[in-house]
Amino acid sequence: CFQWAMHMFHPSRPKADLHEGTETERMFELFTTLVGLVCSSVFISALTNTMVTLQAIYSKQSVYKRIIQNYTETHSISHDLTAAAKQQVKGQLDRITQQMADVSLTLLVSKPLLMDMRKQARSPFLVENDFFFHLQTQHPRVLHRLCHDAVVEVIALKGEKIFSSGDAGESMFFIQSGHLIYTRPDTSESETKSVQLMKWDWLNEAVLWVARWSHLGELEVKDERAVLMALISSTF
């Protein structure tokens, strides 16, 4: 009876299969069918949980927007502050969505395929630096693993400081999108110098080569939203 029930899930001819092959072959067929059912169940469960979580995120986004809208209308908050509050909520939810996307890919995509995807997405920014350009040329598999194991995406909103002077240096940064300003005091001239950073720019290579590096300036986001890739020095 059990074998007959399992054959109901099999794409071949159930009645014929019930009388074909040796006892060992029938047991192997039942085993492989069971394994296939378990794997399919796990995959469908992971996909369903991901969809439910994403739906909950979008629902929360709508709820938060309504809360802000009601508050600002009730207390006559200015348009600028209302827009800033909505932008903050959107940015925080973007971060959560990004984290969920990373988790979903880890669950649904095989590690070799995920490594290829991350390499294709991240390596164009890393090879703007001469060291990583030569690394890709001479040791492509090393860069392949770095893109998967040592690089994370960072989403930052307008006005946020990625780091400040005196902070411990932990990552080298590559600008994926947005406009940022790096500001550093010039002790020789008693003034502050600023550098604008855009897509394809990079900074903080020293953290990869100098132990216990401390930042000498600060990096601040000037656009509504910026996306950076952080190469973590401890993993590198």
SETOR-774135 format. One record per residue: x, y, z of N, C-alpha, C in turn; residue in three letters; chain. Coordinates in steps of 0.1 Angstrom, whole numbers, plus 2048, in hexadecimal, padded with zeros to 3 digits. Example, Ala and Ser with C-alpha at 12.3 -4.5 7.8 and 13.67 -1.06 7.14 Angstrom:
2
884, 7C7, 84E, 87B, 7D3, 84E, 884, 7DF, 84E, Ala, A
880, 7EA, 847, 889, 7F5, 847, 881, 800, 84F, Ser, A
END
This chain:
236
808, 7F4, 800, 800, 800, 800, 809, 80D, 800, Cys, A
813, 80C, 808, 81C, 818, 809, 823, 81B, 7FB, Phe, A
827, 810, 7F5, 82D, 811, 7E7, 823, 817, 7DD, Gln, A
817, 812, 7DE, 80C, 817, 7D5, 80A, 826, 7D7, Trp, A
80A, 82A, 7E4, 807, 838, 7E8, 813, 841, 7E2, Ala, A
81F, 83C, 7E4, 82A, 844, 7DF, 82A, 846, 7D0, Met, A
825, 83B, 7C9, 825, 83C, 7BA, 81B, 846, 7B5, His, A
811, 84A, 7BE, 808, 854, 7B9, 80F, 861, 7B7, Met, A
81B, 863, 7BD, 823, 870, 7BA, 82C, 86E, 7AF, Phe, A
82E, 862, 7A9, 838, 85F, 79F, 832, 862, 791, His, A
83A, 868, 788, 835, 86B, 77B, 833, 85F, 772, Pro, A
839, 854, 775, 839, 848, 76C, 82C, 840, 76E, Ser, A
82B, 834, 769, 81F, 82C, 769, 81E, 825, 776, Arg, A
815, 829, 77F, 814, 823, 78D, 812, 814, 78D, Pro, A
808, 80F, 785, 804, 801, 786, 810, 7F8, 781, Lys, A
816, 7FC, 776, 821, 7F4, 770, 82D, 7F4, 77A, Ala, A
82F, 7FF, 780, 83B, 800, 789, 83A, 7F8, 796, Asp, A
82D, 7F5, 79A, 82B, 7ED, 7A6, 830, 7DF, 7A4, Leu, A
832, 7DA, 798, 836, 7CC, 796, 843, 7CB, 78F, His, A
84B, 7D6, 78E, 857, 7D6, 787, 863, 7D7, 790, Glu, A
86E, 7D0, 78C, 87B, 7D1, 794, 87B, 7C8, 7A0, Gly, A
887, 7C8, 7A6, 889, 7C0, 7B2, 885, 7C8, 7BE, Thr, A
885, 7C1, 7C9, 882, 7C7, 7D6, 88B, 7D3, 7D9, Glu, A
898, 7D2, 7D6, 8A2, 7DC, 7D8, 89E, 7E8, 7CF, Thr, A
89B, 7E6, 7C3, 898, 7F1, 7BA, 88B, 7F8, 7BE, Glu, A
881, 7F1, 7C3, 875, 7F7, 7C8, 878, 800, 7D4, Arg, A
880, 7FB, 7DD, 884, 802, 7E9, 88B, 80F, 7E6, Met, A
895, 80E, 7DC, 89C, 81A, 7D8, 893, 824, 7D2, Phe, A
889, 81F, 7CA, 880, 829, 7C3, 877, 830, 7CE, Glu, A
873, 828, 7D8, 86B, 82E, 7E2, 873, 839, 7EA, Leu, A
880, 835, 7ED, 889, 83E, 7F4, 88B, 84B, 7ED, Phe, A
88E, 84A, 7E0, 890, 856, 7D8, 884, 85F, 7D7, Thr, A
878, 858, 7D6, 86B, 860, 7D6, 869, 868, 7E3, Thr, A
86C, 861, 7EE, 86B, 868, 7FB, 874, 874, 7FC, Leu, A
881, 872, 7F8, 88B, 87D, 7F8, 886, 888, 7F0, Val, A
881, 885, 7E4, 87C, 890, 7DB, 870, 898, 7E2, Gly, A
867, 890, 7E8, 85C, 897, 7EF, 861, 8A0, 7FA, Leu, A
86A, 89B, 802, 870, 8A3, 80D, 876, 8B0, 808, Val, A
87F, 8AE, 7FE, 886, 8BA, 7F8, 87C, 8C4, 7F2, Cys, A
872, 8BF, 7EB, 868, 8C8, 7E6, 860, 8D0, 7F1, Ser, A
85D, 8C8, 7FC, 856, 8CF, 807, 85E, 8DA, 80D, Ser, A
86B, 8D7, 80F, 874, 8E1, 815, 875, 8ED, 80C, Val, A
876, 8EB, 7FF, 877, 8F6, 7F6, 86B, 8FF, 7F6, Phe, A
85F, 8F8, 7F5, 852, 8FF, 7F5, 850, 907, 802, Ile, A
854, 901, 80D, 852, 907, 81A, 85B, 914, 81B, Ser, A
868, 913, 817, 871, 91E, 817, 86B, 92A, 80E, Ala, A
867, 926, 802, 861, 930, 7F9, 855, 937, 7FF, Leu, A
84C, 92F, 805, 840, 934, 80B, 843, 93E, 816, Thr, A
84C, 93A, 81F, 850, 942, 82A, 856, 94F, 826, Asn, A
85E, 94F, 81B, 864, 95B, 816, 859, 964, 810, Thr, A
850, 95F, 809, 845, 967, 803, 83C, 96D, 80E, Met, A
839, 965, 819, 831, 96B, 824, 839, 976, 82B, Val, A
846, 974, 82D, 84E, 97E, 834, 84E, 98B, 82C, Thr, A
851, 98A, 81E, 851, 996, 816, 843, 99D, 816, Leu, A
839, 995, 816, 82B, 99B, 816, 829, 9A3, 823, Gln, A
82E, 99D, 82E, 82D, 9A4, 83B, 835, 9B1, 83B, Ala, A
841, 9B1, 835, 849, 9BD, 834, 842, 9C8, 82C, Ile, A
83C, 9C5, 821, 835, 9CF, 819, 828, 9D4, 821, Tyr, A
822, 9CB, 828, 816, 9CF, 830, 81A, 9D9, 83B, Ser, A
826, 9D6, 841, 82B, 9DF, 84C, 82E, 9EC, 846, Lys, A
834, 9EC, 83A, 837, 9F9, 833, 82B, A02, 832, Gln, A
820, 9FC, 82D, 814, A03, 82C, 80F, A08, 839, Ser, A
810, A00, 843, 80B, A04, 851, 813, A10, 856, Val, A
821, A0F, 855, 829, A19, 85A, 827, A26, 853, Tyr, A
825, A25, 846, 822, A32, 83E, 815, A38, 843, Lys, A
80B, A30, 846, 7FE, A36, 84A, 800, A3C, 858, Arg, A
808, A35, 861, 80A, A3B, 86E, 811, A49, 86D, Ile, A
81B, A49, 865, 823, A56, 863, 819, A61, 85D, Ile, A
811, A5D, 853, 808, A66, 84D, 7FE, A6C, 857, Gln, A
7F8, A63, 85F, 7EF, A67, 869, 7F5, A70, 874, Asn, A
801, A6D, 878, 808, A75, 882, 80B, A83, 87D, Tyr, A
811, A83, 871, 815, A90, 86B, 809, A99, 868, Thr, A
7FE, A93, 864, 7F2, A9B, 862, 7EC, AA0, 86F, Glu, A
7EC, A97, 879, 7E6, A9B, 886, 7EE, AA6, 88D, Thr, A
7FB, AA6, 88B, 804, AB0, 892, 809, ABA, 889, His, A
804, ABB, 87D, 808, AC5, 873, 817, AC6, 871, Ser, A
81D, ABA, 86F, 82B, AB9, 86C, 82E, ABE, 85E, Ile, A
839, AC5, 85C, 83D, ACB, 84F, 83F, AC0, 845, Ser, A
83E, AC4, 838, 83F, ABB, 82D, 84D, AB5, 82D, His, A
857, ABD, 830, 865, AB8, 830, 868, AAD, 83A, Asp, A
863, AAF, 846, 865, AA5, 851, 85C, A99, 84E, Leu, A
851, A9A, 848, 848, A8F, 845, 850, A86, 83A, Thr, A
855, A8D, 830, 85C, A86, 826, 869, A7F, 82B, Ala, A
870, A85, 834, 87B, A7F, 83B, 878, A73, 843, Ala, A
86D, A73, 84A, 868, A68, 852, 864, A5C, 849, Ala, A
85D, A5F, 83E, 859, A54, 835, 866, A4E, 82E, Lys, A
870, A56, 82B, 87C, A51, 825, 883, A48, 82F, Gln, A
883, A4C, 83C, 88A, A44, 846, 883, A36, 847, Gln, A
876, A36, 847, 86F, A29, 847, 872, A21, 83B, Val, A
871, A27, 82F, 874, A1F, 823, 882, A19, 823, Lys, A
88C, A21, 828, 89A, A1C, 829, 89B, A11, 832, Gly, A
895, A11, 83E, 896, A06, 847, 88F, 9FA, 842, Gln, A
884, 9FB, 83B, 87E, 9F0, 835, 886, 9EA, 829, Leu, A
88C, 9F3, 822, 895, 9EE, 817, 8A0, 9E5, 81D, Asp, A
8A6, 9E9, 828, 8B0, 9E1, 82F, 8AB, 9D3, 832, Arg, A
89F, 9D3, 838, 899, 9C6, 83C, 896, 9BE, 830, Ile, A
891, 9C4, 825, 88E, 9BD, 819, 89B, 9B7, 813, Thr, A
8A6, 9BF, 813, 8B3, 9BA, 80E, 8B8, 9AE, 816, Gln, A
8B6, 9AF, 823, 8BB, 9A3, 82C, 8B2, 997, 829, Gln, A
8A5, 999, 826, 89D, 98E, 823, 8A0, 988, 816, Met, A
8A4, 990, 80C, 8A8, 98B, 7FF, 8B4, 983, 800, Ala, A
8BE, 987, 808, 8CA, 97F, 80A, 8C7, 972, 810, Asp, A
8BE, 972, 81A, 8BA, 965, 821, 8B3, 95C, 817, Val, A
8AA, 962, 80F, 8A3, 95A, 805, 8AC, 954, 7FB, Ser, A
8B6, 95B, 7F6, 8BF, 956, 7EC, 8C7, 94A, 7F2, Leu, A
8CB, 94C, 7FF, 8D2, 941, 805, 8CA, 934, 806, Thr, A
8BD, 936, 809, 8B5, 92A, 80A, 8B1, 924, 7FD, Leu, A
8AF, 92C, 7F3, 8A9, 927, 7E6, 8B3, 924, 7DB, Leu, A
8BF, 92A, 7DC, 8C9, 928, 7D2, 8D5, 920, 7D7, Val, A
8DA, 917, 7CF, 8E6, 910, 7D3, 8F2, 919, 7D5, Ser, A
8FB, 915, 7DE, 906, 91D, 7E1, 90F, 921, 7D4, Lys, A
912, 917, 7CC, 91A, 91B, 7C0, 913, 925, 7B7, Pro, A
906, 924, 7B5, 8FF, 92E, 7AD, 8FE, 93B, 7B4, Leu, A
8FC, 93B, 7C1, 8FC, 948, 7C9, 909, 94F, 7C8, Leu, A
914, 947, 7C9, 922, 94D, 7C8, 924, 953, 7BA, Met, A
91F, 94D, 7B0, 920, 953, 7A2, 918, 960, 7A1, Asp, A
90C, 960, 7A7, 903, 96C, 7A6, 90A, 977, 7AE, Met, A
90F, 975, 7BA, 915, 97F, 7C2, 922, 984, 7BB, Arg, A
92A, 97B, 7B5, 936, 97F, 7AE, 932, 989, 7A2, Lys, A
928, 985, 79B, 924, 98D, 78F, 91F, 99B, 794, Gln, A
918, 99B, 79F, 912, 9A8, 7A4, 91D, 9B1, 7AB, Ala, A
927, 9AB, 7B1, 930, 9B3, 7BA, 93E, 9B6, 7B4, Arg, A
943, 9AC, 7AC, 950, 9AE, 7A6, 952, 9BA, 79E, Ser, A
948, 9BF, 796, 94B, 9CB, 78E, 94F, 9D7, 796, Pro, A
94A, 9D8, 7A3, 94E, 9E3, 7AB, 95B, 9E0, 7B2, Phe, A
95E, 9D4, 7B5, 96B, 9D1, 7BC, 977, 9D3, 7B2, Leu, A
975, 9D0, 7A6, 980, 9D0, 79C, 984, 9DF, 798, Val, A
97C, 9E8, 79D, 980, 9F6, 79B, 98D, 9FA, 7A2, Glu, A
98F, 9F2, 7AD, 99C, 9F3, 7B4, 9A6, 9EA, 7AE, Asn, A
9B2, 9EF, 7AC, 9BD, 9E8, 7A5, 9C0, 9DB, 7AB, Asp, A
9C0, 9DA, 7B8, 9C4, 9CD, 7BE, 9BA, 9C2, 7BA, Phe, A
9AD, 9C5, 7BB, 9A3, 9BB, 7B8, 9A2, 9B9, 7A8, Phe, A
9A6, 9C3, 7A1, 9A6, 9C1, 792, 9B1, 9B6, 78F, Phe, A
9BC, 9B7, 795, 9C7, 9AE, 792, 9C3, 9A0, 799, His, A
9BC, 9A0, 7A4, 9B8, 994, 7AA, 9AF, 98C, 7A1, Leu, A
9A5, 994, 79B, 99C, 98D, 791, 9A4, 987, 785, Gln, A
9AE, 98E, 781, 9B6, 98A, 775, 9BE, 97D, 779, Thr, A
9C4, 97D, 784, 9CE, 973, 787, 9C8, 968, 790, Gln, A
9BE, 96B, 799, 9B8, 961, 7A2, 9A9, 963, 7A2, His, A
9A2, 960, 797, 994, 963, 797, 98B, 95C, 7A1, Pro, A
990, 950, 7A5, 988, 948, 7AF, 989, 94E, 7BD, Arg, A
994, 955, 7C0, 995, 95C, 7CC, 98B, 968, 7CD, Val, A
98A, 96F, 7C2, 981, 97A, 7C2, 973, 975, 7C2, Leu, A
970, 96A, 7BC, 963, 963, 7BC, 95F, 960, 7CA, His, A
968, 95B, 7D2, 964, 958, 7E0, 963, 964, 7E9, Arg, A
96B, 96E, 7E6, 96A, 97B, 7EE, 95D, 981, 7EC, Leu, A
958, 982, 7DF, 94B, 988, 7DD, 940, 981, 7E4, Cys, A
941, 974, 7E7, 937, 96D, 7EE, 939, 96D, 7FD, His, A
945, 96C, 802, 947, 96A, 810, 94A, 977, 818, Asp, A
950, 981, 811, 955, 98C, 818, 94E, 99A, 815, Ala, A
945, 99A, 80C, 93E, 9A6, 808, 930, 9A6, 80C, Val, A
92B, 9B1, 812, 91D, 9B3, 816, 918, 9C1, 811, Val, A
90B, 9C1, 80E, 906, 9CE, 809, 901, 9D6, 815, Glu, A
903, 9E3, 814, 8FF, 9EC, 81F, 8F6, 9F7, 819, Val, A
8EA, 9F9, 81E, 8E1, A03, 81A, 8E1, A0E, 824, Ile, A
8E4, A1B, 820, 8E4, A26, 829, 8DB, A31, 824, Ala, A
8D6, A39, 82D, 8CD, A44, 829, 8D3, A52, 82B, Leu, A
8CD, A5C, 825, 8D2, A69, 825, 8D6, A6E, 833, Lys, A
8E2, A73, 835, 8E6, A78, 842, 8ED, A6E, 84B, Gly, A
8EC, A61, 847, 8F2, A57, 84F, 902, A57, 84D, Glu, A
909, A55, 858, 917, A54, 857, 91B, A45, 857, Lys, A
922, A41, 84D, 927, A33, 84C, 931, A30, 856, Ile, A
93A, A3A, 858, 944, A3A, 863, 948, A48, 866, Phe, A
94E, A4A, 871, 953, A57, 876, 962, A56, 87A, Ser, A
968, A61, 87B, 976, A62, 87E, 979, A5B, 88C, Ser, A
983, A52, 88C, 986, A4B, 899, 97F, A3E, 89A, Gly, A
975, A3B, 891, 96F, A2D, 891, 979, A23, 88D, Asp, A
978, A17, 892, 980, A0C, 88D, 97C, A08, 87F, Ala, A
986, A07, 877, 984, A03, 869, 981, 9F4, 868, Gly, A
976, 9F0, 862, 972, 9E2, 861, 970, 9DE, 853, Glu, A
96D, 9E7, 84A, 96A, 9E3, 83C, 96F, 9ED, 832, Ser, A
972, 9E8, 826, 975, 9F0, 81A, 968, 9F2, 813, Met, A
965, 9FE, 80E, 958, A01, 808, 959, A04, 7F9, Phe, A
94F, 9FF, 7F2, 94D, A01, 7E4, 93F, A07, 7E2, Phe, A
93E, A12, 7DB, 932, A19, 7D9, 92A, A13, 7CD, Ile, A
91E, A0E, 7D0, 916, A08, 7C6, 90C, A12, 7C1, Gln, A
907, A1A, 7C9, 8FE, A25, 7C4, 8FD, A30, 7CF, Ser, A
8F9, A3C, 7CB, 8F8, A47, 7D4, 903, A51, 7D4, Gly, A
902, A5B, 7DC, 90C, A66, 7DC, 910, A67, 7EB, His, A
91D, A66, 7EE, 922, A67, 7FB, 92E, A71, 7FC, Leu, A
930, A76, 808, 93B, A80, 80A, 944, A7B, 815, Ile, A
951, A7A, 811, 95B, A76, 81B, 962, A83, 81F, Tyr, A
962, A85, 82C, 968, A92, 832, 973, A8E, 83C, Thr, A
97F, A95, 83A, 98A, A92, 842, 991, A9F, 846, Arg, A
994, AA1, 853, 99B, AAD, 858, 9A9, AAE, 852, Pro, A
9AD, AB9, 84E, 9BB, ABC, 849, 9C2, AC3, 854, Asp, A
9CA, ABB, 85B, 9D1, AC1, 867, 9DB, ACB, 863, Thr, A
9E1, AC9, 857, 9EC, AD2, 853, 9E6, AE0, 850, Ser, A
9DA, AE1, 84B, 9D4, AEE, 847, 9C8, AF2, 851, Glu, A
9C6, AEA, 85B, 9BB, AED, 865, 9AE, AEF, 85E, Ser, A
9AB, AE7, 854, 99E, AE8, 84D, 999, ADA, 84A, Glu, A
98D, AD9, 844, 987, ACC, 841, 987, ACA, 832, Thr, A
98B, ABF, 82D, 98A, ABC, 81F, 97F, AB1, 81C, Lys, A
978, AB2, 811, 96D, AA9, 80E, 96F, AA3, 800, Ser, A
96B, A97, 7FF, 96C, A90, 7F2, 95E, A8A, 7EF, Val, A
959, A8C, 7E3, 94C, A86, 7DF, 94F, A78, 7D9, Gln, A
946, A6F, 7DD, 948, A61, 7D9, 93A, A5D, 7D2, Leu, A
93C, A57, 7C6, 930, A52, 7BF, 932, A43, 7BB, Met, A
928, A3F, 7B3, 929, A31, 7AE, 936, A2E, 7A8, Lys, A
93C, A22, 7AB, 948, A1D, 7A6, 954, A21, 7AF, Trp, A
952, A2B, 7B8, 95D, A2F, 7C0, 95F, A25, 7CC, Asp, A
96B, A25, 7D2, 96E, A1D, 7DD, 976, A24, 7E7, Trp, A
977, A1F, 7F4, 97F, A26, 7FE, 982, A1C, 809, Leu, A
98C, A1F, 812, 990, A18, 81E, 997, A0B, 81A, Asn, A
99F, A0B, 810, 9A7, 9FF, 80D, 9B1, 9FC, 818, Glu, A
9B5, A06, 820, 9BF, A04, 82A, 9BA, 9FA, 835, Ala, A
9AD, 9F8, 837, 9A8, 9EF, 841, 9AC, 9E0, 83E, Val, A
9AF, 9DE, 831, 9B2, 9D0, 82D, 9C1, 9CD, 831, Leu, A
9C9, 9D7, 832, 9D8, 9D4, 833, 9DD, 9D9, 841, Trp, A
9D6, 9E2, 848, 9DB, 9E7, 854, 9D3, 9E2, 860, Val, A
9D9, 9DC, 869, 9D2, 9D7, 875, 9CD, 9E3, 87E, Ala, A
9C1, 9E1, 883, 9BC, 9EB, 88D, 9BB, 9F9, 886, Arg, A
9B7, 9FA, 87A, 9B6, A07, 873, 9AB, A0F, 879, Trp, A
9AD, A1C, 87A, 9A2, A25, 87F, 9A0, A2F, 874, Ser, A
993, A33, 872, 98F, A3C, 868, 994, A4A, 86B, His, A
999, A52, 861, 99E, A5F, 863, 994, A6A, 85F, Leu, A
989, A66, 859, 97E, A6F, 855, 971, A68, 857, Gly, A
966, A6E, 851, 959, A69, 852, 953, A68, 844, Glu, A
94A, A5E, 842, 943, A5C, 836, 934, A5E, 838, Leu, A
92E, A67, 831, 920, A6A, 833, 918, A69, 826, Glu, A
90C, A64, 827, 903, A63, 81B, 8FC, A70, 818, Val, A
8FD, A74, 80B, 8F6, A81, 807, 8EA, A7F, 7FF, Lys, A
8E9, A73, 7F8, 8DC, A70, 7F1, 8D2, A6B, 7FA, Asp, A
8C6, A69, 7F5, 8BB, A63, 7FD, 8BF, A55, 802, Glu, A
8C6, A4E, 7F9, 8CA, A40, 7FC, 8D7, A3D, 7F5, Arg, A
8DF, A35, 7FC, 8EC, A31, 7F6, 8ED, A22, 7F9, Ala, A
8F3, A1B, 7EF, 8F6, A0D, 7F1, 905, A0B, 7F0, Val, A
90B, A05, 7FA, 91A, A02, 7F9, 91C, 9F3, 7FB, Leu, A
927, 9EF, 7F6, 92C, 9E1, 7F9, 938, 9E2, 802, Met, A
936, 9DB, 80D, 941, 9DB, 817, 949, 9CE, 817, Ala, A
956, 9CF, 814, 95F, 9C3, 814, 964, 9C2, 823, Leu, A
960, 9B9, 82A, 963, 9B8, 838, 972, 9B3, 83A, Ile, A
97A, 9BB, 841, 988, 9B8, 842, 98B, 9AB, 849, Ser, A
984, 9A8, 853, 986, 99C, 85B, 984, 98F, 853, Ser, A
97A, 990, 849, 978, 984, 841, 982, 984, 835, Thr, A
986, 990, 831, 990, 991, 826, 99D, 98A, 82A, Phe, A
END
